[in-house]
Amino acid sequence: MAIKLENYDKGIEELIKIVNTLEKEQLSLEKSIELYKKGMKLHKELVDILEKEEGRLFLFDEKAQDEEEKFVEKTLEDGQVSLEL
């Protein structure tokens, strides 16, 4: 179950539900371990999304003629930011 960026918020909500269930409910050891594993897998997928998206920057180009070209994606490398369009 790979999570896509569009579903990141849903993934966070699911992780919160898992944590709340583990903290508040009396579960069998088997069910607790199952939920823990699911939560850890979900956590890893969410971290992977953040790491993948880290360094992406969208700049607004008001000179662009086409609406789809108004946002220009720039990739940041080594912490360097260039705001030239």
C-alpha positions in Angstrom: 0.0 0.0 0.0 2.1 2.9 -1.2 0.8 6.3 -0.4 0.9 9.0 -2.9 1.5 12.7 -2.1 -2.2 13.5 -2.8 -3.1 11.0 0.0 -0.6 12.2 2.5 -3.2 13.9 4.8 -5.3 10.7 4.8 -2.2 8.7 5.7 -1.5 11.1 8.6 -5.1 10.7 9.8 -4.8 6.9 9.6 -1.6 7.0 11.6 -3.2 9.2 14.3 -6.1 6.7 14.5 -3.7 3.8 15.0 -1.8 5.7 17.7 -5.0 6.7 19.5 -6.2 3.1 19.4 -3.0 1.7 20.8 -3.0 4.3 23.6 -6.6 4.2 24.6 -8.0 0.8 24.0 -7.4 -2.5 25.8 -6.2 -4.7 23.0 -4.8 -8.2 22.9 -1.1 -8.4 22.4 -1.6 -9.9 19.0 -3.8 -7.0 17.9 -1.5 -4.4 19.4 1.5 -5.9 17.5 -0.6 -5.9 14.3 -1.5 -2.2 14.7 2.0 -1.3 15.7 3.4 -2.9 12.5 0.8 -1.2 10.3 1.6 2.1 12.0 5.3 1.7 11.5 4.8 0.8 7.8 2.6 3.8 7.3 5.1 6.1 9.1 7.9 4.9 6.8 5.8 5.6 3.7 4.9 9.1 5.0 8.6 9.9 5.7 9.5 8.6 2.3 7.0 11.1 0.7 8.5 14.0 2.7 12.0 13.0 1.8 11.1 12.7 -1.9 9.3 16.1 -1.9 12.1 17.8 0.1 13.9 20.3 -2.1 11.0 21.0 -4.5 10.0 24.5 -4.9 7.2 26.0 -6.9 7.6 29.5 -8.1 4.9 31.7 -9.6 5.8 33.2 -13.0 3.3 36.0 -13.7 4.8 36.5 -17.2 3.7 33.1 -18.3 1.0 33.2 -21.0 -0.6 29.8 -20.2 -2.2 29.2 -16.8 -0.6 25.8 -16.5 2.9 27.4 -16.9 2.4 30.0 -14.2 3.8 27.7 -11.6 7.4 26.6 -12.4 8.9 23.8 -10.4 12.5 24.3 -9.3 14.6 21.7 -7.6 16.9 22.8 -4.8 20.3 21.2 -4.7 22.7 21.4 -1.8 20.5 24.0 0.0 21.1 26.6 -2.8 18.1 28.7 -3.7 17.8 30.4 -7.1 14.8 32.6 -7.7 15.6 33.4 -11.3 12.8 32.6 -13.7 
